Amino acid sequence: MVNTRPSNGDSPEEMTFFEHLDALRPHLLRSLASFFILTVAAFFCKDLIIDKILFGPQSPEFITNRILCQLAGLVNSDALCLNGVEYNLINTKLSGQFMLHLTVSVASGLIIAVPYIIHELWQFVKPALSPNERRGSRRLVGYVSLCFFAGILFGYYIIAPITISFFQTYTVSESITNLFDISSYLATVLNVTLACGAVFQLPILIYFLSKTGVVSSGFLKKYRKHAAIFILIFAALITPPDIFSQILIGIPMYLLYELSINIAGRTERKRK
């Protein structure tokens, strides 16, 4: 799929590589400008982003931790009560807090700018699409953004507090004292959150693979049991060793797989 430009003949001429770069440049510049502006804005909102958002999952007052502690009382399982004690994080580098501030600002600017960046990429690709392809992909930006932010929220409110609680309480010896470095905590929260944002793009990926005939709904149905086992293993690796936490993580991921099957089936019917 290539961009084209008008010609004097009956059909448009194919653009050269350098013409593609010229067409892409303004979209990249606008994307970078939006990312930079949002990063600067996030830099000046450090109290909200760092104290409230970043440190939220390790606090006993975090909404997920409070709900799980209430659920733990109902099912008589203390393992579900996460992050019951708030702890202090340490900084071991001279520039550690500044780098933390900068890293969080960049990550926040990138996350917020994702819909606009996708929109700019779509504007670059759109001239190369046929009218039918444009109509079929008109809502692509909205769907990709919706899936991304749904994954971000799932990772932040569900996966992050469970992961933090697991590593906080895990010990191999009573003689070892845990002192958590701020950079390690930051990497855990960001990696888990962004990874979930990427995983929730599975329906979008399946849509394009099924549209091109690479993956079919029959193939996904055939390996449904394998996918369920993989999801359970993945949930067991990132959660504490109790069945409730694994189910809490596994169910949304399996529903995402079932949604992908449905999307593949609908795409196949439209293609036929």
C-alpha positions as CSV (number, residue, x, y, z in Angstrom):
1,M,0.0,0.0,0.0
2,V,1.6,3.2,-1.2
3,N,0.7,6.8,-1.2
4,T,0.0,8.4,-4.6
5,R,0.0,11.8,-6.1
6,P,-2.1,13.2,-9.0
7,S,-0.7,13.0,-12.5
8,N,-1.6,14.2,-16.0
9,G,-2.7,10.7,-17.0
10,D,-5.7,8.7,-16.2
11,S,-4.2,7.1,-13.1
12,P,-2.2,8.5,-10.2
13,E,1.5,8.1,-10.1
14,E,3.3,6.2,-7.4
15,M,5.2,8.5,-5.0
16,T,9.0,8.0,-4.7
17,F,10.7,7.2,-1.4
18,F,11.7,10.8,-0.8
19,E,8.2,12.1,-1.7
20,H,6.9,9.7,1.0
21,L,9.3,11.2,3.5
22,D,8.2,14.7,2.5
23,A,4.6,13.7,3.0
24,L,5.3,12.0,6.3
25,R,7.4,14.9,7.8
26,P,4.5,17.2,8.8
27,H,2.7,14.4,10.5
28,L,5.8,13.4,12.4
29,L,6.4,17.1,13.4
30,R,2.9,17.5,14.7
31,S,3.0,14.2,16.6
32,L,6.4,15.2,18.2
33,A,5.0,18.7,19.0
34,S,1.9,17.2,20.8
35,F,4.1,14.8,22.6
36,F,6.5,17.6,23.8
37,I,3.7,19.9,24.9
38,L,2.0,17.1,26.9
39,T,5.4,16.1,28.4
40,V,6.0,19.7,29.6
41,A,2.5,19.9,31.0
42,A,3.0,16.6,32.9
43,F,6.3,17.9,34.2
44,F,4.5,20.7,36.0
45,C,1.8,18.4,37.4
46,K,4.2,16.3,39.4
47,D,2.1,16.3,42.6
48,L,-0.8,14.8,40.8
49,I,1.1,12.3,38.6
50,I,3.7,11.1,41.1
51,D,2.1,11.4,44.5
52,K,-1.5,10.4,43.5
53,I,-1.1,8.3,40.3
54,L,2.3,6.7,40.4
55,F,2.3,5.9,44.2
56,G,-1.4,5.0,44.2
57,P,-1.2,1.2,43.7
58,Q,1.1,0.6,46.7
59,S,-1.2,2.5,49.1
60,P,-3.8,0.7,51.3
61,E,-6.3,3.4,50.4
62,F,-6.0,2.6,46.7
63,I,-9.5,1.7,45.4
64,T,-8.4,-1.8,44.1
65,N,-6.7,-2.6,47.4
66,R,-9.7,-1.5,49.4
67,I,-12.1,-3.6,47.3
68,L,-10.0,-6.7,47.4
69,C,-9.6,-6.4,51.2
70,Q,-13.4,-6.2,51.5
71,L,-13.7,-9.2,49.2
72,A,-11.0,-11.1,51.3
73,G,-13.3,-10.7,54.4
74,L,-16.2,-12.2,52.5
75,V,-14.4,-15.2,51.1
76,N,-12.2,-15.6,54.2
77,S,-8.9,-15.4,52.2
78,D,-6.2,-13.0,53.5
79,A,-4.2,-13.5,50.3
80,L,-6.6,-11.1,48.5
81,C,-6.0,-8.3,50.9
82,L,-3.1,-6.5,49.1
83,N,-0.7,-3.7,50.1
84,G,-2.1,-3.5,53.6
85,V,0.9,-1.5,54.9
86,E,2.2,1.6,53.1
87,Y,6.0,1.7,52.9
88,N,8.6,4.3,51.9
89,L,10.7,4.1,48.8
90,I,14.3,5.0,48.7
91,N,16.5,6.8,46.3
92,T,20.2,5.7,45.9
93,K,21.4,8.0,43.2
94,L,22.2,11.7,43.3
95,S,20.1,12.4,40.2
96,G,17.6,9.8,41.0
97,Q,14.6,12.0,41.9
98,F,15.2,14.3,38.9
99,M,15.4,11.3,36.5
100,L,12.2,9.9,38.1
101,H,10.4,13.2,37.5
102,L,11.7,13.3,33.9
103,T,10.9,9.7,33.1
104,V,7.3,9.9,34.5
105,S,6.7,13.1,32.5
106,V,7.9,11.6,29.3
107,A,5.8,8.4,29.9
108,S,2.7,10.5,30.8
109,G,3.1,12.7,27.7
110,L,3.5,9.6,25.4
111,I,0.4,7.8,26.9
112,I,-1.8,10.9,26.6
113,A,-0.5,11.7,23.1
114,V,-1.2,8.2,21.7
115,P,-4.7,9.0,20.1
116,Y,-3.3,12.1,18.3
117,I,-0.2,10.2,17.1
118,I,-2.4,7.4,15.7
119,H,-4.6,10.1,14.1
120,E,-1.6,11.6,12.3
121,L,-0.4,8.3,11.1
122,W,-3.9,7.6,9.8
123,Q,-3.9,10.9,7.9
124,F,-0.6,9.9,6.2
125,V,-1.9,6.4,5.2
126,K,-5.4,7.5,4.2
127,P,-4.6,8.8,0.7
128,A,-3.3,5.4,-0.3
129,L,-6.5,3.6,0.6
130,S,-9.4,2.9,-1.7
131,P,-12.8,4.4,-0.8
132,N,-14.0,1.0,0.5
133,E,-10.9,0.7,2.7
134,R,-11.4,4.2,4.0
135,R,-15.0,3.4,5.0
136,G,-14.0,0.1,6.7
137,S,-11.2,1.8,8.6
138,R,-12.9,5.1,9.5
139,R,-13.2,4.3,13.2
140,L,-9.8,2.7,13.5
141,V,-8.3,5.6,15.5
142,G,-11.1,5.4,18.0
143,Y,-10.9,1.7,18.3
144,V,-7.1,1.6,18.8
145,S,-7.3,4.4,21.4
146,L,-10.1,2.7,23.2
147,C,-8.3,-0.6,23.4
148,F,-5.1,1.1,24.5
149,F,-6.6,3.1,27.3
150,A,-8.7,0.1,28.4
151,G,-5.4,-1.9,28.7
152,I,-3.8,1.0,30.6
153,L,-6.6,1.2,33.1
154,F,-6.6,-2.6,33.5
155,G,-2.9,-2.7,34.1
156,Y,-2.9,0.2,36.5
157,Y,-5.9,-0.7,38.6
158,I,-5.6,-4.5,38.5
159,I,-2.2,-5.8,37.5
160,A,0.0,-3.2,39.1
161,P,-1.3,-3.4,42.7
162,I,-1.2,-7.2,42.5
163,T,2.3,-7.3,41.1
164,I,3.6,-4.8,43.7
165,S,2.0,-6.7,46.6
166,F,3.5,-10.0,45.4
167,F,7.1,-8.6,45.2
168,Q,6.7,-6.6,48.4
169,T,5.8,-9.6,50.4
170,Y,8.0,-12.2,48.7
171,T,11.0,-13.3,50.7
172,V,13.5,-16.1,50.4
173,S,15.0,-15.6,53.9
174,E,13.9,-13.9,57.1
175,S,17.4,-12.4,57.4
176,I,17.0,-10.3,54.2
177,T,15.3,-6.9,54.5
178,N,13.5,-5.4,51.5
179,L,14.4,-1.8,50.7
180,F,12.6,-0.8,47.5
181,D,14.4,1.6,45.2
182,I,12.2,4.2,43.4
183,S,13.6,3.4,40.0
184,S,12.7,-0.3,40.4
185,Y,9.2,0.6,41.5
186,L,8.8,3.0,38.6
187,A,9.9,0.4,36.1
188,T,7.5,-2.1,37.5
189,V,4.5,0.2,37.3
190,L,5.3,1.5,33.9
191,N,6.2,-1.8,32.3
192,V,3.1,-3.5,33.6
193,T,0.8,-0.7,32.6
194,L,2.2,-0.2,29.1
195,A,2.4,-4.0,28.5
196,C,-1.4,-4.2,29.3
197,G,-2.0,-1.4,26.9
198,A,-0.2,-3.3,24.2
199,V,-1.9,-6.7,25.0
200,F,-5.3,-5.0,24.7
201,Q,-4.5,-4.3,21.0
202,L,-5.1,-8.0,20.3
203,P,-8.6,-7.4,18.8
204,I,-7.2,-4.8,16.5
205,L,-4.4,-7.1,15.5
206,I,-6.8,-10.0,14.9
207,Y,-9.0,-7.7,12.8
208,F,-6.1,-6.9,10.4
209,L,-4.8,-10.5,10.3
210,S,-8.3,-11.9,9.6
211,K,-8.9,-9.2,7.0
212,T,-5.8,-10.3,5.1
213,G,-6.6,-14.0,5.6
214,V,-3.6,-14.8,7.8
215,V,-5.8,-15.8,10.7
216,S,-9.3,-17.3,10.7
217,S,-11.9,-17.6,13.4
218,G,-11.7,-21.4,13.0
219,F,-8.0,-21.3,13.8
220,L,-8.6,-19.3,16.9
221,K,-11.4,-21.6,18.0
222,K,-9.2,-24.7,17.4
223,Y,-6.6,-23.3,19.8
224,R,-9.0,-21.9,22.3
225,K,-8.0,-24.5,25.0
226,H,-4.3,-23.8,24.4
227,A,-5.0,-20.1,24.7
228,A,-6.8,-20.6,28.0
229,I,-3.9,-22.6,29.4
230,F,-1.4,-20.0,28.3
231,I,-3.6,-17.3,29.9
232,L,-3.7,-19.2,33.2
233,I,0.0,-19.7,33.2
234,F,0.6,-16.0,32.5
235,A,-1.8,-15.0,35.3
236,A,-0.1,-17.4,37.7
237,L,3.3,-15.8,36.9
238,I,2.2,-12.2,37.6
239,T,-0.1,-12.8,40.6
240,P,0.4,-14.1,44.1
241,P,0.0,-17.9,44.5
242,D,-3.8,-18.1,45.1
243,I,-6.6,-19.0,42.8
244,F,-8.7,-15.9,43.3
245,S,-6.0,-13.6,42.0
246,Q,-5.3,-15.8,39.0
247,I,-9.0,-15.8,38.1
248,L,-9.2,-12.0,38.6
249,I,-6.5,-11.6,35.9
250,G,-7.4,-14.5,33.7
251,I,-11.1,-13.8,33.0
252,P,-10.6,-10.4,31.3
253,M,-7.8,-11.8,29.2
254,Y,-9.8,-14.7,28.1
255,L,-12.8,-12.5,27.3
256,L,-10.4,-10.5,25.1
257,Y,-9.5,-13.7,23.3
258,E,-13.2,-14.5,22.8
259,L,-13.8,-11.0,21.5
260,S,-11.0,-11.6,19.0
261,I,-12.7,-14.7,17.7
262,N,-15.9,-12.8,17.2
263,I,-14.1,-10.0,15.4
264,A,-12.4,-12.6,13.1
265,G,-15.7,-14.2,12.3
266,R,-17.4,-10.9,11.4
267,T,-14.4,-9.9,9.3
268,E,-14.6,-13.2,7.4
269,R,-18.3,-12.8,6.7
270,K,-17.8,-9.2,5.4
271,R,-14.9,-10.3,3.2
272,K,-17.0,-13.1,1.6
